[in-house]
Each structure stands twice: as C-alpha cells, then as structure tokens.
Amino acid sequence: MQSPIDKLLKKHQELVQSDRRVVVSHVQREQGDWIINTLMIAGQSVPFIYKRKRRYKSLQGQRVNITYYAAVDAVAGIEFEVMKVVRIRVS
C-alpha cells in the first residue's frame, strides 16, 4: 500500500521529497490575510516558501520532511529561484 506522499509524488512528477533536513532560519511575515513562511535549509542556498492562515511555531533548528517544487518569484523586476513548499512535517 502506498503512503499519501508516494501517491502525491507519483501524481506530480515535478515534486521533490527531502527527509530530515535541518532548518537554519525560519522567518514569518504578514501579507494580507496570509502569513508567508520562509525557511532556509542547511546545505541549500535557495529559500523554501509556504503560506499559512496563522502564525506557526518556529522551525529553526528542527529537522523537517519537506515536499516542494522549484519556482521563480519576481521582486522589483528581478527574478529569484525559490522552492514552493507543498507539504512540511517535523520529523
């Protein structure tokens, strides 16, 4: 029997699953009705971004299992590579 994450990865080929990654930095900021969470993961130079309706406990120093895909965000006309988080769990 397949786990929910295996089904998700099979359905969406562009998704990547990383387990037990260490969160180096976790920043939360408000944007309208949403709280934008930005994570920096040890060994990665690209930020991982996801949205929540309310503030979340800090994940700094925690190990997380994370499912994400690569994307590009434009800020002031400059494009930045980011990882959009689909699913995140403390491991």
MMTF fields as JSON, N, C-alpha, C and O atoms, coordinates in Angstrom:
{
  "mmtfVersion": "1.0.0",
  "mmtfProducer": "UNKNOWN",
  "numBonds": 363,
  "numAtoms": 364,
  "numGroups": 91,
  "numChains": 1,
  "numModels": 1,
  "chainsPerModel": [1],
  "groupsPerChain": [91],
  "chainIdList": ["A"],
  "bondAtomList": [4, 2, 8, 6, 12, 10, 16, 14, 20, 18, 24, 22, 28, 26, 32, 30, 36, 34, 40, 38, 44, 42, 48, 46, 52, 50, 56, 54, 60, 58, 64, 62, 68, 66, 72, 70, 76, 74, 80, 78, 84, 82, 88, 86, 92, 90, 96, 94, 100, 98, 104, 102, 108, 106, 112, 110, 116, 114, 120, 118, 124, 122, 128, 126, 132, 130, 136, 134, 140, 138, 144, 142, 148, 146, 152, 150, 156, 154, 160, 158, 164, 162, 168, 166, 172, 170, 176, 174, 180, 178, 184, 182, 188, 186, 192, 190, 196, 194, 200, 198, 204, 202, 208, 206, 212, 210, 216, 214, 220, 218, 224, 222, 228, 226, 232, 230, 236, 234, 240, 238, 244, 242, 248, 246, 252, 250, 256, 254, 260, 258, 264, 262, 268, 266, 272, 270, 276, 274, 280, 278, 284, 282, 288, 286, 292, 290, 296, 294, 300, 298, 304, 302, 308, 306, 312, 310, 316, 314, 320, 318, 324, 322, 328, 326, 332, 330, 336, 334, 340, 338, 344, 342, 348, 346, 352, 350, 356, 354, 360, 358],
  "bondOrderList": [1, 1, 1, 1, 1, 1, 1, 1, 1, 1, 1, 1, 1, 1, 1, 1, 1, 1, 1, 1, 1, 1, 1, 1, 1, 1, 1, 1, 1, 1, 1, 1, 1, 1, 1, 1, 1, 1, 1, 1, 1, 1, 1, 1, 1, 1, 1, 1, 1, 1, 1, 1, 1, 1, 1, 1, 1, 1, 1, 1, 1, 1, 1, 1, 1, 1, 1, 1, 1, 1, 1, 1, 1, 1, 1, 1, 1, 1, 1, 1, 1, 1, 1, 1, 1, 1, 1, 1, 1, 1],
  "groupList": [{"groupName": "MET", "atomNameList": ["N", "CA", "C", "O"], "elementList": ["N", "C", "C", "O"], "formalChargeList": [0, 0, 0, 0], "bondAtomList": [1, 0, 2, 1, 3, 2], "bondOrderList": [1, 1, 2], "singleLetterCode": "M", "chemCompType": "L-PEPTIDE LINKING"}, {"groupName": "GLN", "atomNameList": ["N", "CA", "C", "O"], "elementList": ["N", "C", "C", "O"], "formalChargeList": [0, 0, 0, 0], "bondAtomList": [1, 0, 2, 1, 3, 2], "bondOrderList": [1, 1, 2], "singleLetterCode": "Q", "chemCompType": "L-PEPTIDE LINKING"}, {"groupName": "SER", "atomNameList": ["N", "CA", "C", "O"], "elementList": ["N", "C", "C", "O"], "formalChargeList": [0, 0, 0, 0], "bondAtomList": [1, 0, 2, 1, 3, 2], "bondOrderList": [1, 1, 2], "singleLetterCode": "S", "chemCompType": "L-PEPTIDE LINKING"}, {"groupName": "PRO", "atomNameList": ["N", "CA", "C", "O"], "elementList": ["N", "C", "C", "O"], "formalChargeList": [0, 0, 0, 0], "bondAtomList": [1, 0, 2, 1, 3, 2], "bondOrderList": [1, 1, 2], "singleLetterCode": "P", "chemCompType": "L-PEPTIDE LINKING"}, {"groupName": "ILE", "atomNameList": ["N", "CA", "C", "O"], "elementList": ["N", "C", "C", "O"], "formalChargeList": [0, 0, 0, 0], "bondAtomList": [1, 0, 2, 1, 3, 2], "bondOrderList": [1, 1, 2], "singleLetterCode": "I", "chemCompType": "L-PEPTIDE LINKING"}, {"groupName": "ASP", "atomNameList": ["N", "CA", "C", "O"], "elementList": ["N", "C", "C", "O"], "formalChargeList": [0, 0, 0, 0], "bondAtomList": [1, 0, 2, 1, 3, 2], "bondOrderList": [1, 1, 2], "singleLetterCode": "D", "chemCompType": "L-PEPTIDE LINKING"}, {"groupName": "LYS", "atomNameList": ["N", "CA", "C", "O"], "elementList": ["N", "C", "C", "O"], "formalChargeList": [0, 0, 0, 0], "bondAtomList": [1, 0, 2, 1, 3, 2], "bondOrderList": [1, 1, 2], "singleLetterCode": "K", "chemCompType": "L-PEPTIDE LINKING"}, {"groupName": "LEU", "atomNameList": ["N", "CA", "C", "O"], "elementList": ["N", "C", "C", "O"], "formalChargeList": [0, 0, 0, 0], "bondAtomList": [1, 0, 2, 1, 3, 2], "bondOrderList": [1, 1, 2], "singleLetterCode": "L", "chemCompType": "L-PEPTIDE LINKING"}, {"groupName": "HIS", "atomNameList": ["N", "CA", "C", "O"], "elementList": ["N", "C", "C", "O"], "formalChargeList": [0, 0, 0, 0], "bondAtomList": [1, 0, 2, 1, 3, 2], "bondOrderList": [1, 1, 2], "singleLetterCode": "H", "chemCompType": "L-PEPTIDE LINKING"}, {"groupName": "GLU", "atomNameList": ["N", "CA", "C", "O"], "elementList": ["N", "C", "C", "O"], "formalChargeList": [0, 0, 0, 0], "bondAtomList": [1, 0, 2, 1, 3, 2], "bondOrderList": [1, 1, 2], "singleLetterCode": "E", "chemCompType": "L-PEPTIDE LINKING"}, {"groupName": "VAL", "atomNameList": ["N", "CA", "C", "O"], "elementList": ["N", "C", "C", "O"], "formalChargeList": [0, 0, 0, 0], "bondAtomList": [1, 0, 2, 1, 3, 2], "bondOrderList": [1, 1, 2], "singleLetterCode": "V", "chemCompType": "L-PEPTIDE LINKING"}, {"groupName": "ARG", "atomNameList": ["N", "CA", "C", "O"], "elementList": ["N", "C", "C", "O"], "formalChargeList": [0, 0, 0, 0], "bondAtomList": [1, 0, 2, 1, 3, 2], "bondOrderList": [1, 1, 2], "singleLetterCode": "R", "chemCompType": "L-PEPTIDE LINKING"}, {"groupName": "GLY", "atomNameList": ["N", "CA", "C", "O"], "elementList": ["N", "C", "C", "O"], "formalChargeList": [0, 0, 0, 0], "bondAtomList": [1, 0, 2, 1, 3, 2], "bondOrderList": [1, 1, 2], "singleLetterCode": "G", "chemCompType": "PEPTIDE LINKING"}, {"groupName": "TRP", "atomNameList": ["N", "CA", "C", "O"], "elementList": ["N", "C", "C", "O"], "formalChargeList": [0, 0, 0, 0], "bondAtomList": [1, 0, 2, 1, 3, 2], "bondOrderList": [1, 1, 2], "singleLetterCode": "W", "chemCompType": "L-PEPTIDE LINKING"}, {"groupName": "ASN", "atomNameList": ["N", "CA", "C", "O"], "elementList": ["N", "C", "C", "O"], "formalChargeList": [0, 0, 0, 0], "bondAtomList": [1, 0, 2, 1, 3, 2], "bondOrderList": [1, 1, 2], "singleLetterCode": "N", "chemCompType": "L-PEPTIDE LINKING"}, {"groupName": "THR", "atomNameList": ["N", "CA", "C", "O"], "elementList": ["N", "C", "C", "O"], "formalChargeList": [0, 0, 0, 0], "bondAtomList": [1, 0, 2, 1, 3, 2], "bondOrderList": [1, 1, 2], "singleLetterCode": "T", "chemCompType": "L-PEPTIDE LINKING"}, {"groupName": "ALA", "atomNameList": ["N", "CA", "C", "O"], "elementList": ["N", "C", "C", "O"], "formalChargeList": [0, 0, 0, 0], "bondAtomList": [1, 0, 2, 1, 3, 2], "bondOrderList": [1, 1, 2], "singleLetterCode": "A", "chemCompType": "L-PEPTIDE LINKING"}, {"groupName": "PHE", "atomNameList": ["N", "CA", "C", "O"], "elementList": ["N", "C", "C", "O"], "formalChargeList": [0, 0, 0, 0], "bondAtomList": [1, 0, 2, 1, 3, 2], "bondOrderList": [1, 1, 2], "singleLetterCode": "F", "chemCompType": "L-PEPTIDE LINKING"}, {"groupName": "TYR", "atomNameList": ["N", "CA", "C", "O"], "elementList": ["N", "C", "C", "O"], "formalChargeList": [0, 0, 0, 0], "bondAtomList": [1, 0, 2, 1, 3, 2], "bondOrderList": [1, 1, 2], "singleLetterCode": "Y", "chemCompType": "L-PEPTIDE LINKING"}],
  "groupTypeList": [0, 1, 2, 3, 4, 5, 6, 7, 7, 6, 6, 8, 1, 9, 7, 10, 1, 2, 5, 11, 11, 10, 10, 10, 2, 8, 10, 1, 11, 9, 1, 12, 5, 13, 4, 4, 14, 15, 7, 0, 4, 16, 12, 1, 2, 10, 3, 17, 4, 18, 6, 11, 6, 11, 11, 18, 6, 2, 7, 1, 12, 1, 11, 10, 14, 4, 15, 18, 18, 16, 16, 10, 5, 16, 10, 16, 12, 4, 9, 17, 9, 10, 0, 6, 10, 10, 11, 4, 11, 10, 2],
  "groupIdList": [1, 2, 3, 4, 5, 6, 7, 8, 9, 10, 11, 12, 13, 14, 15, 16, 17, 18, 19, 20, 21, 22, 23, 24, 25, 26, 27, 28, 29, 30, 31, 32, 33, 34, 35, 36, 37, 38, 39, 40, 41, 42, 43, 44, 45, 46, 47, 48, 49, 50, 51, 52, 53, 54, 55, 56, 57, 58, 59, 60, 61, 62, 63, 64, 65, 66, 67, 68, 69, 70, 71, 72, 73, 74, 75, 76, 77, 78, 79, 80, 81, 82, 83, 84, 85, 86, 87, 88, 89, 90, 91],
  "secStructList": [7, 7, 7, 2, 2, 2, 2, 2, 2, 2, 2, 7, 6, 6, 7, 3, 3, 3, 3, 3, 3, 3, 3, 3, 3, 3, 3, 3, 3, 3, 3, 6, 6, 3, 3, 3, 3, 3, 3, 3, 3, 6, 6, 7, 7, 1, 7, 3, 3, 3, 3, 3, 1, 1, 7, 7, 7, 7, 7, 6, 6, 7, 3, 3, 3, 3, 3, 3, 3, 3, 3, 3, 3, 3, 3, 6, 6, 3, 3, 3, 3, 3, 3, 3, 3, 3, 3, 3, 3, 3, 7],
  "xCoordList": [0.834, 0.0, 0.879, 1.824, 0.571, 1.357, 0.975, -0.19, 1.981, 1.714, 1.143, 1.283, 0.501, -0.032, 1.042, 0.778, 2.245, 3.313, 3.759, 4.072, 3.794, 4.144, 3.123, 3.491, 1.854, 0.799, 0.948, 0.783, 1.263, 1.442, 2.627, 2.532, 3.736, 4.93, 4.699, 5.214, 3.923, 3.638, 2.727, 2.896, 1.767, 0.811, 1.457, 1.138, 2.367, 3.009, 4.509, 5.227, 4.975, 6.356, 7.374, 8.528, 6.975, 7.929, 8.215, 9.115, 7.474, 7.682, 8.934, 9.315, 9.569, 10.755, 10.465, 9.884, 10.864, 10.699, 12.076, 12.938, 12.29, 13.541, 13.196, 12.307, 13.893, 13.613, 14.736, 15.909, 14.333, 15.247, 16.233, 17.414, 15.734, 16.556, 16.525, 15.492, 17.652, 17.753, 17.391, 17.923, 16.484, 16.082, 17.074, 17.225, 17.749, 18.735, 18.064, 18.449, 17.055, 16.372, 14.896, 14.547, 14.019, 12.582, 12.042, 12.075, 11.541, 11.007, 9.548, 9.191, 8.686, 7.266, 6.91, 7.308, 6.148, 5.716, 4.293, 3.866, 3.578, 2.194, 2.142, 2.916, 1.196, 0.934, -0.566, -1.05, -1.3, -2.76, -3.28, -2.923, -4.125, -4.68, -3.767, -4.076, -2.663, -1.778, -0.519, -0.101, 0.07, 1.395, 2.341, 2.173, 3.326, 4.299, 5.47, 6.087, 5.769, 6.864, 8.013, 7.816, 9.208, 10.401, 11.407, 11.787, 11.83, 12.811, 14.102, 14.1, 15.203, 16.491, 16.905, 16.898, 17.262, 17.615, 19.138, 19.756, 19.732, 21.183, 21.62, 21.021, 22.663, 23.195, 22.492, 22.867, 21.478, 20.736, 20.899, 20.914, 21.02, 21.148, 19.862, 19.826, 18.816, 17.543, 16.508, 16.424, 15.711, 14.695, 13.511, 13.147, 12.925, 11.731, 10.57, 10.644, 9.498, 8.412, 7.079, 6.788, 6.27, 4.903, 4.02, 4.522, 2.697, 1.729, 0.903, 0.636, 0.504, -0.417, -1.403, -1.115, -2.549, -3.539, -3.183, -3.613, -2.396, -1.993, -0.524, 0.079, 0.041, 1.45, 1.68, 0.787, 2.88, 3.272, 4.447, 5.209, 4.599, 5.754, 7.041, 7.076, 8.095, 9.364, 9.95, 9.947, 10.44, 11.053, 12.577, 13.242, 13.132, 14.579, 15.218, 14.83, 16.211, 16.917, 16.234, 16.815, 15.017, 14.27, 14.669, 15.175, 14.433, 14.555, 13.156, 12.196, 13.046, 11.744, 11.79, 12.829, 10.647, 10.421, 9.653, 8.648, 10.122, 9.566, 9.336, 10.198, 8.178, 7.832, 7.695, 6.968, 8.388, 8.444, 8.685, 8.957, 8.576, 8.936, 9.626, 9.401, 10.455, 11.186, 10.258, 9.388, 10.457, 9.666, 10.541, 11.654, 10.027, 10.722, 9.781, 8.649, 10.243, 9.493, 10.18, 11.408, 9.389, 9.94, 9.702, 8.571, 10.776, 10.702, 11.377, 12.565, 10.616, 11.13, 11.778, 12.805, 11.174, 11.664, 12.84, 13.342, 13.282, 14.407, 13.858, 13.091, 14.257, 13.764, 14.671, 15.896, 14.043, 14.751, 14.217, 13.006, 15.116, 14.695, 14.269, 14.968, 13.113, 12.607, 12.074, 11.853, 11.873, 11.237, 9.877, 9.803, 8.814, 7.466, 7.143, 7.165, 6.846, 6.571, 5.117, 4.21, 4.905, 3.574, 3.183, 2.026, 4.164, 3.911, 5.161, 6.277, 4.959, 6.089, 5.662, 4.578, 6.528, 6.269, 7.554, 8.638, 7.426, 8.576, 8.874, 7.974, 10.146, 10.493, 11.08, 11.423],
  "yCoordList": [-1.186, 0.0, 1.25, 1.348, 2.193, 3.413, 4.419, 4.537, 5.139, 6.2, 7.411, 7.498, 8.349, 9.545, 10.34, 10.891, 10.4, 11.147, 10.453, 11.124, 9.118, 8.38, 8.633, 8.785, 8.681, 8.966, 10.369, 10.586, 11.327, 12.711, 12.846, 13.528, 12.194, 12.254, 11.583, 12.038, 10.498, 9.795, 10.631, 10.642, 11.328, 12.13, 13.396, 13.812, 14.003, 15.253, 15.017, 15.038, 14.799, 14.419, 15.488, 15.155, 16.782, 17.85, 18.001, 18.751, 17.312, 17.403, 16.661, 15.646, 17.192, 16.588, 16.378, 17.249, 15.238, 14.926, 14.854, 14.105, 15.63, 15.592, 15.312, 15.949, 14.366, 13.965, 14.389, 14.42, 14.716, 15.035, 16.157, 16.077, 17.195, 18.375, 19.325, 19.472, 19.969, 20.887, 22.302, 22.806, 22.937, 24.314, 25.253, 25.225, 26.084, 27.024, 28.336, 28.952, 28.761, 30.027, 29.877, 29.23, 30.483, 30.47, 31.864, 32.328, 32.534, 33.888, 33.863, 33.226, 34.576, 34.671, 36.147, 36.979, 36.472, 37.847, 37.86, 36.933, 38.911, 39.042, 39.608, 40.491, 39.069, 39.584, 39.449, 38.386, 40.526, 40.455, 39.563, 39.744, 38.595, 37.657, 36.466, 35.625, 36.385, 35.228, 35.537, 36.69, 34.497, 34.565, 33.818, 32.62, 34.518, 33.925, 33.409, 34.173, 32.131, 31.49, 31.252, 30.711, 31.657, 31.444, 30.658, 31.068, 29.531, 28.67, 28.65, 28.683, 28.595, 28.305, 26.954, 26.754, 26.035, 24.665, 24.511, 25.02, 23.817, 23.593, 22.937, 21.957, 23.486, 22.941, 23.448, 23.064, 24.303, 24.851, 26.367, 26.994, 26.955, 28.413, 29.066, 30.276, 28.276, 28.764, 28.732, 27.74, 29.809, 29.806, 28.893, 28.725, 28.311, 27.483, 28.31, 28.796, 28.476, 29.383, 28.643, 27.821, 28.958, 28.451, 29.431, 30.283, 29.315, 30.216, 29.471, 28.278, 30.19, 29.697, 30.817, 31.987, 30.47, 31.465, 32.085, 33.199, 31.373, 31.918, 31.608, 30.784, 32.284, 32.063, 30.62, 29.967, 30.128, 28.759, 28.8, 29.766, 27.769, 27.751, 27.785, 27.321, 28.337, 28.441, 27.05, 26.195, 26.842, 25.571, 25.633, 24.658, 26.775, 26.929, 25.865, 25.682, 25.163, 24.107, 22.753, 21.761, 22.679, 21.429, 20.654, 21.226, 19.36, 18.522, 18.383, 18.119, 18.562, 18.502, 17.587, 17.426, 17.0, 16.309, 17.316, 17.869, 17.552, 18.627, 18.161, 17.519, 18.488, 18.201, 19.549, 20.421, 19.732, 21.043, 20.918, 19.835, 22.063, 22.137, 23.479, 24.445, 23.532, 24.753, 25.732, 25.337, 27.013, 28.072, 29.323, 29.353, 30.34, 31.611, 32.711, 32.801, 33.559, 34.721, 35.97, 36.039, 36.961, 38.233, 39.282, 39.493, 39.935, 41.015, 42.232, 42.198, 43.305, 44.542, 44.29, 44.884, 43.409, 43.121, 42.159, 41.853, 41.68, 40.739, 39.361, 39.212, 38.362, 37.007, 36.259, 36.311, 35.558, 34.754, 33.341, 33.131, 32.365, 30.977, 30.716, 31.094, 30.063, 29.682, 28.263, 27.731, 27.666, 26.363, 26.566, 27.047, 26.203, 26.313, 25.032, 23.945, 25.157, 24.004, 23.587, 24.413, 22.296, 21.716, 21.07, 21.127, 20.456, 19.722, 19.789, 19.604, 20.06, 20.092, 19.454, 19.73, 18.598, 17.9, 17.864, 17.636, 18.089, 17.952, 16.474, 15.676, 16.095, 14.661, 14.282, 13.12],
  "zCoordList": [0.0, 0.0, 0.0, 0.783, -0.868, -0.985, 0.098, 0.477, 0.585, 1.55, 0.8, -0.419, 1.516, 0.846, 0.102, -0.966, 0.662, -0.004, -1.286, -2.27, -1.293, -2.511, -3.604, -4.769, -3.249, -4.231, -4.798, -5.998, -3.918, -4.345, -5.304, -6.325, -4.971, -5.827, -7.174, -8.195, -7.178, -8.424, -9.324, -10.544, -8.723, -9.487, -10.059, -11.173, -9.287, -9.709, -9.838, -8.839, -11.032, -11.301, -10.909, -10.64, -10.87, -10.57, -9.072, -8.694, -8.229, -6.781, -6.339, -6.922, -5.291, -4.695, -3.213, -2.565, -2.679, -1.259, -0.614, -1.074, 0.452, 1.217, 2.668, 3.233, 3.271, 4.647, 5.585, 5.215, 6.812, 7.917, 7.59, 7.928, 6.932, 6.625, 7.816, 8.468, 8.101, 9.238, 8.795, 7.807, 9.531, 9.26, 9.945, 11.166, 9.149, 9.667, 10.075, 11.069, 9.302, 9.557, 9.211, 8.224, 10.036, 9.782, 10.067, 11.207, 9.02, 9.138, 8.716, 7.725, 9.49, 9.158, 8.997, 9.812, 7.93, 7.731, 7.192, 6.504, 7.511, 7.057, 5.655, 5.286, 4.874, 3.53, 3.322, 2.932, 3.581, 3.519, 4.627, 5.791, 4.276, 5.252, 5.512, 6.356, 4.81, 4.903, 5.705, 5.81, 6.262, 6.887, 5.941, 5.713, 5.397, 4.491, 5.333, 6.076, 5.217, 5.942, 4.969, 3.882, 5.367, 4.559, 5.383, 6.48, 4.846, 5.509, 4.718, 3.487, 5.449, 4.843, 5.407, 6.622, 4.53, 4.888, 4.79, 3.855, 5.746, 5.756, 4.441, 3.997, 3.831, 2.585, 1.338, 0.231, 1.484, 0.345, 0.335, 1.394, -0.835, -0.938, -1.437, -1.659, -1.613, -2.133, -1.008, -0.283, -0.847, 0.207, -0.129, -1.292, 0.912, 0.793, 1.344, 2.473, 0.562, 0.933, 0.956, 0.087, 1.983, 2.046, 2.799, 3.532, 2.623, 3.258, 4.287, 4.147, 5.319, 6.341, 6.657, 6.402, 7.203, 7.613, 8.959, 9.257, 9.782, 11.077, 11.328, 10.641, 12.328, 12.659, 13.064, 13.603, 12.803, 13.077, 14.035, 14.043, 14.835, 15.74, 14.928, 13.788, 15.516, 14.814, 14.565, 15.451, 13.373, 12.99, 13.011, 12.662, 13.419, 13.425, 14.311, 15.465, 13.745, 14.461, 14.402, 14.841, 13.872, 13.771, 12.516, 11.55, 12.55, 11.344, 10.757, 11.48, 9.443, 8.787, 7.567, 6.926, 7.265, 5.993, 5.148, 5.594, 3.931, 3.128, 1.689, 1.089, 1.153, -0.237, -0.939, -0.462, -2.069, -2.7, -4.204, -4.723, -4.888, -6.299, -6.552, -5.823, -7.57, -7.918, -8.622, -9.398, -8.34, -8.968, -9.054, -8.528, -9.716, -9.841, -9.375, -9.851, -8.436, -7.972, -8.487, -8.523, -8.887, -9.341, -8.268, -7.832, -7.847, -6.864, -7.476, -7.796, -7.636, -8.226, -9.586, -9.913, -10.37, -11.709, -11.765, -12.847, -10.61, -10.571, -10.219, -9.268, -10.99, -10.753, -9.786, -9.891, -8.836, -7.846, -7.867, -7.94, -7.802, -7.698, -6.255, -5.315, -6.089, -4.766, -4.851, -5.939, -3.708, -3.624, -2.957, -1.826, -3.651, -3.108, -2.358, -2.935, -1.088, -0.229, -0.381, -0.287, -0.618, -0.728, 0.597, 1.013, 1.252, 2.496, 3.353, 2.866, 4.656, 5.574, 6.889, 7.404, 7.425, 8.678, 9.5, 8.963, 10.796, 11.685, 11.8, 12.06, 11.608, 11.668, 13.0, 13.215]
}
